[in-house]
Amino acid sequence: MDQTPPSNPYSPPESPATGIAPTDQPVENPAVELPQPNIWWVLLIVFGCLIFQLGVGVVIGVICLAIHLAGKDVDPQNMAAEFNQALGQASSQELMIFGASASTCVFAFVLSLAVYGWLVGKRVAMRPCTAFQAVLVAMAFLPFAVVVSEIGNWLTPLLPSFGEQAMEQAMFGMSKMSLPMVVIAVCVFPAVGEELLFRGFIGRGLVGRYGVFVGVLVTSILFGAVHIHPLQSICAAILGVALHLIYLWTKSLLAPMLLHFLNNLFAMMCLRYNDVIPIPGVSIISEESIIHTPIAITLSSVVIAAVLLRLLYQSRSTWRDKGGKQWPFGYVTAETPLDEQATLAARMPSLGAVLLLPVMYAGYLALLGWTIARHLPG
């Protein structure tokens, strides 16, 4: 007897015994093998990634010191000073940042290939989203960045001080690197490596096993935790929730990668050209005190972000069988079915909403541009 497809596109099919289609819980079906990793493997994987990054950093530090000391006759008692001098060079800092970002990509790819083999592309949904979804994601980075930045502004006085000066120096150092290095090491590598590791690999196991709410929440908290600094961790975790929902809705890992890339690029450009793009609360206009984003910009960013999320949900994609029914994975997932007969069906929002969005976004950009113009020097 055929089952009626559930109303929630991310729910598994209804249970023949109960007739209930759980929307946020893993399926207790002994015939379905829930995806790995479980929570204990996840904690071990995150720890292992941090250790791997640390090991790469140590190796790069030793290489930089060896290059710095080449041809020098150095007193062993001054070795600590020489080491600090070697790591203080701009070229060394660029190499350290490049190595840290690249190590995450290497760790994520090796781990995914080791577990999934050549099926990794299907397991993590390494496929393009629809053009409409890509446009929505590209439009979302700006309001998301403003909202998350303002949340950080309000949280800053409430959080304990933890290497604030070192973090600011590191952020400015990254923004002042050569532009190709900024794009590759700060934007491309983190977007690819972190999304593959957290949304594609870790998130697949946690959401599939524990449901959307717990899976997305735990994945986002861990994603924030690896950023170490308390403020950055909270902001990254908030952004991580949006990245994960977009991943589940679009059935494409490239969608959160795109948003992650644009978010990092925007942050670096605001630091690099803070005198050209003086957005209050986002760009650093004054180093003496926290400047909040104007309420009009904040509220309009919240509205635009909510509208874009709503449209992304309305345009969500669903894998279906040749009969048009939702593909019965047996757990919540964004992965691609192994059966070649499966087809991807994407919804479309109402025509009115689609036509209204450009008008709203143009007004939002006009308001943002007017605010920037008011804070330009001279």
PyMOL commands that set and color helices and strands:
alter all, ss='L'
color gray80, all
select helices_A, chain A and resi 39-69+76-88+90-123+131-158+164-175+179-210+212-225+230-250+254-272+295-314+351-374
alter helices_A, ss='H'
color red, helices_A
select strands_A, chain A and resi 317-320+343-346
alter strands_A, ss='S'
color yellow, strands_A
deselect
rebuild
show_as cartoon
